[in-house]
Amino acid sequence: MKIAVVGGTGTLGSVLTGELARSGHDVVALSRNPRALPRPVEHLSIELTSGAGLDAALAGIEVVVDASNSGPRNAAPVLVEGTERLLQASAVAGVGHYVGISIVGCDRVPTAYYDVKVEQERTIAAGQVPWSLLRATQFHTLIALAFGRMGRLGVVPTGPARLQPVDVGVVAARMAAVAVAEPAGRLADVAGPEVLTLSELARTWRHAGHRALPLRIPLPRRIGQPLREGALTDPGATAGGATFAEWLERE
């Protein structure tokens, strides 16, 4: 099967391309900038914000897996307008299955970035290409990145927000299986093996050898309350994989 992974050089996409290639599929990684990819994955340059390169890159593609992402400042142009362009180009190319990735609870926490993810979900559902959509909890890599950035200032954020981080490899394996199956619309969530507060995650990170002082980060009630209530978790969707502590030890 010929599969294009959009954002194929990113955190999720790079793992996913390897997963699909090892299963014997013809995989093309689509992104703005080439990076090291597992053989024999091909890279093609595209630009979601303008649509440059999409038509040529999608020629002959059977399945598009969209693992693209963006920082908050450019989220809507990439994840909403870019998704519209990608879906339109996919429809013209005769793509039979579009697989999207989103975030568990993004419709329950009112932040600008999560609002964009909700709009992206609606865009996928309204598109002309048969689709599947998987929601996942935060990756271990995201938690560690956030802690690392704050750690450079000598502090690590703490608080009662509840999270359920997951190993990116677990999500990539699930998406790979979805990509080669029939389109199924909104799928069951995938989540990490344990629910922990931000304070517990910070303590684990510090115990792994990182020197930083815990700093309680106050949040507006409209954001803090759903986070405390576990809006970004789904205990019924536990998919196994390494815990945050195990991942830190491995990495």
C-alpha positions as CSV (number, residue, x, y, z in Angstrom):
1,M,0.0,0.0,0.0
2,K,1.3,3.5,-0.9
3,I,1.0,5.8,2.2
4,A,1.9,9.4,2.6
5,V,2.7,10.6,6.2
6,V,2.3,14.3,6.4
7,G,4.6,15.7,9.1
8,G,6.7,12.5,8.5
9,T,9.8,14.0,10.0
10,G,8.2,15.1,13.2
11,T,7.9,13.5,16.6
12,L,5.1,11.2,15.7
13,G,5.5,11.1,12.0
14,S,9.1,9.9,12.1
15,V,8.2,6.9,14.3
16,L,5.1,6.2,12.2
17,T,7.0,6.1,8.9
18,G,9.4,3.5,10.3
19,E,6.5,1.5,11.6
20,L,4.8,1.4,8.2
21,A,8.0,0.8,6.3
22,R,8.9,-2.2,8.4
23,S,5.4,-3.6,7.6
24,G,6.3,-3.5,3.9
25,H,4.4,-0.5,2.8
26,D,5.6,2.1,0.3
27,V,5.9,5.1,2.5
28,V,6.5,8.8,1.6
29,A,7.3,11.4,4.2
30,L,5.9,14.8,3.4
31,S,7.2,17.8,5.3
32,R,8.8,21.2,4.9
33,N,12.3,20.1,5.7
34,P,14.0,16.7,5.1
35,R,15.6,14.8,8.0
36,A,17.1,11.4,8.5
37,L,14.5,8.8,7.6
38,P,14.5,5.0,7.8
39,R,15.2,3.3,4.5
40,P,13.5,3.1,2.1
41,V,11.2,6.0,3.0
42,E,11.3,8.8,0.5
43,H,10.9,12.5,1.5
44,L,9.0,15.1,-0.5
45,S,8.8,18.8,0.4
46,I,5.4,20.3,0.9
47,E,4.0,23.5,2.5
48,L,0.6,23.2,4.1
49,T,0.1,26.9,4.5
50,S,0.4,27.5,0.8
51,G,-0.4,24.1,-0.7
52,A,3.0,24.0,-2.5
53,G,4.0,20.6,-3.5
54,L,0.8,18.8,-2.5
55,D,-0.5,17.8,-5.9
56,A,2.7,16.2,-7.0
57,A,3.4,14.5,-3.6
58,L,0.0,12.9,-3.5
59,A,0.0,11.4,-7.0
60,G,-0.7,7.6,-6.6
61,I,-1.1,7.8,-2.9
62,E,-3.8,5.5,-1.4
63,V,-3.7,6.6,2.2
64,V,-2.8,10.0,3.8
65,V,-1.8,9.9,7.5
66,D,-1.7,13.5,8.8
67,A,0.8,13.7,11.7
68,S,1.5,17.4,11.1
69,N,1.7,19.9,14.0
70,S,2.4,23.5,14.6
71,G,3.2,25.9,17.4
72,P,0.3,27.9,18.9
73,R,1.2,31.1,16.9
74,N,0.8,29.4,13.5
75,A,-1.7,26.7,14.5
76,A,-4.8,27.8,12.5
77,P,-3.0,28.3,9.2
78,V,-1.4,24.9,9.4
79,L,-3.9,22.7,11.2
80,V,-7.2,24.2,9.9
81,E,-6.5,25.9,6.6
82,G,-3.6,23.5,5.8
83,T,-5.8,20.5,6.5
84,E,-8.4,21.9,4.2
85,R,-5.8,22.2,1.4
86,L,-4.5,18.7,2.2
87,L,-8.0,17.2,2.0
88,Q,-8.8,19.0,-1.2
89,A,-5.6,17.7,-2.8
90,S,-6.2,14.2,-1.4
91,A,-9.7,14.2,-3.0
92,V,-8.3,15.3,-6.4
93,A,-5.6,12.6,-6.2
94,G,-8.2,9.9,-5.4
95,V,-6.9,9.1,-1.9
96,G,-9.2,6.5,-0.3
97,H,-8.5,7.1,3.4
98,Y,-7.4,10.1,5.5
99,V,-6.2,9.4,9.0
100,G,-6.0,12.3,11.5
101,I,-4.5,12.7,15.0
102,S,-6.0,14.9,17.7
103,I,-5.9,15.3,21.5
104,V,-7.9,13.6,24.2
105,G,-10.1,16.3,25.8
106,C,-9.3,19.1,23.4
107,D,-13.0,20.0,23.4
108,R,-13.1,20.3,27.2
109,V,-10.2,22.7,27.9
110,P,-10.7,26.2,26.4
111,T,-7.3,27.3,25.1
112,A,-6.6,28.8,21.7
113,Y,-4.5,25.8,20.5
114,Y,-7.1,23.2,21.6
115,D,-9.9,25.2,19.9
116,V,-7.8,24.9,16.7
117,K,-7.6,21.2,17.2
118,V,-11.4,20.9,17.5
119,E,-11.8,22.9,14.3
120,Q,-9.3,20.7,12.6
121,E,-11.4,17.7,13.6
122,R,-14.5,19.3,12.1
123,T,-12.6,20.0,8.9
124,I,-11.6,16.4,8.6
125,A,-15.2,15.2,9.2
126,A,-16.5,17.6,6.6
127,G,-14.0,16.7,3.9
128,Q,-14.6,14.7,0.8
129,V,-12.2,11.9,1.7
130,P,-13.3,8.9,3.9
131,W,-11.6,9.4,7.2
132,S,-10.5,8.0,10.6
133,L,-9.6,10.2,13.6
134,L,-7.6,9.1,16.6
135,R,-7.3,11.1,19.8
136,A,-4.2,10.6,22.0
137,T,-3.1,12.0,25.3
138,Q,0.1,14.0,25.6
139,F,3.4,12.3,24.6
140,H,6.1,11.8,27.1
141,T,8.3,13.8,24.9
142,L,6.0,16.9,25.2
143,I,6.1,16.7,29.0
144,A,9.9,16.4,29.1
145,L,10.3,19.2,26.6
146,A,8.1,21.6,28.7
147,F,10.0,20.6,31.8
148,G,13.3,21.0,30.1
149,R,12.5,24.5,28.9
150,M,11.4,25.7,32.3
151,G,14.3,23.8,33.9
152,R,16.7,26.1,32.0
153,L,15.3,28.9,34.2
154,G,15.9,26.8,37.3
155,V,12.3,25.8,37.9
156,V,9.8,23.1,37.0
157,P,6.0,23.7,36.9
158,T,3.8,21.9,39.4
159,G,0.1,21.9,40.1
160,P,-3.0,19.6,40.4
161,A,-3.6,19.3,36.7
162,R,-4.1,15.6,35.8
163,L,-2.4,14.2,32.8
164,Q,-1.9,10.7,31.3
165,P,1.2,10.8,29.1
166,V,1.8,8.1,26.5
167,D,4.8,6.8,24.6
168,V,4.8,8.1,21.1
169,G,5.6,4.5,19.8
170,V,2.3,3.3,21.2
171,V,0.4,6.0,19.3
172,A,2.4,5.4,16.1
173,A,1.6,1.6,16.2
174,R,-2.1,2.4,16.6
175,M,-2.1,4.9,13.8
176,A,-0.2,2.4,11.5
177,A,-2.9,-0.2,12.2
178,V,-5.6,2.4,11.5
179,A,-4.0,3.5,8.2
180,V,-4.2,0.0,6.6
181,A,-7.8,-0.6,7.8
182,E,-11.0,0.7,6.4
183,P,-12.0,4.3,7.3
184,A,-13.9,4.3,10.6
185,G,-14.6,7.9,11.6
186,R,-13.9,8.8,15.2
187,L,-12.0,6.0,16.9
188,A,-11.5,5.0,20.6
189,D,-8.9,7.2,22.4
190,V,-5.4,6.0,23.1
191,A,-3.8,7.0,26.5
192,G,-0.8,6.3,28.6
193,P,-0.6,3.7,31.4
194,E,-1.1,6.1,34.4
195,V,-2.8,9.3,35.4
196,L,-0.6,11.7,37.3
197,T,-0.8,15.2,38.5
198,L,1.6,17.8,37.1
199,S,3.3,17.8,40.5
200,E,3.9,14.1,40.4
201,L,5.3,14.2,36.9
202,A,7.6,17.1,37.9
203,R,8.8,15.0,40.9
204,T,9.5,12.1,38.6
205,W,11.4,14.4,36.2
206,R,13.5,15.8,39.1
207,H,14.3,12.3,40.5
208,A,15.7,11.4,37.1
209,G,18.5,13.8,37.8
210,H,17.2,17.2,36.7
211,R,18.0,20.1,39.0
212,A,15.1,22.5,39.3
213,L,12.9,24.0,42.0
214,P,9.2,23.2,41.9
215,L,7.1,26.2,41.0
216,R,3.3,26.2,41.3
217,I,1.8,27.7,38.2
218,P,-1.6,29.4,38.8
219,L,-4.2,28.9,36.0
220,P,-7.4,30.7,35.2
221,R,-10.4,28.8,36.7
222,R,-11.9,28.1,33.2
223,I,-8.7,26.2,32.3
224,G,-7.5,25.0,35.7
225,Q,-10.8,23.4,36.8
226,P,-11.1,21.0,33.8
227,L,-7.4,20.1,34.1
228,R,-7.8,19.3,37.8
229,E,-10.8,17.2,36.9
230,G,-8.8,15.2,34.3
231,A,-10.3,16.6,31.1
232,L,-7.2,15.6,29.2
233,T,-7.2,12.0,30.5
234,D,-9.2,8.9,29.6
235,P,-8.5,6.1,32.1
236,G,-10.6,3.7,30.0
237,A,-8.3,4.1,27.0
238,T,-5.1,3.0,28.7
239,A,-3.0,1.4,25.9
240,G,0.1,0.3,27.9
241,G,3.6,1.3,26.9
242,A,6.2,2.8,29.2
243,T,5.3,5.0,32.1
244,F,6.8,8.5,32.3
245,A,9.4,7.3,34.8
246,E,10.3,4.3,32.6
247,W,10.5,6.5,29.5
248,L,12.9,8.9,31.3
249,E,15.1,6.1,32.4
250,R,15.2,4.7,28.8
251,E,15.8,8.0,27.1
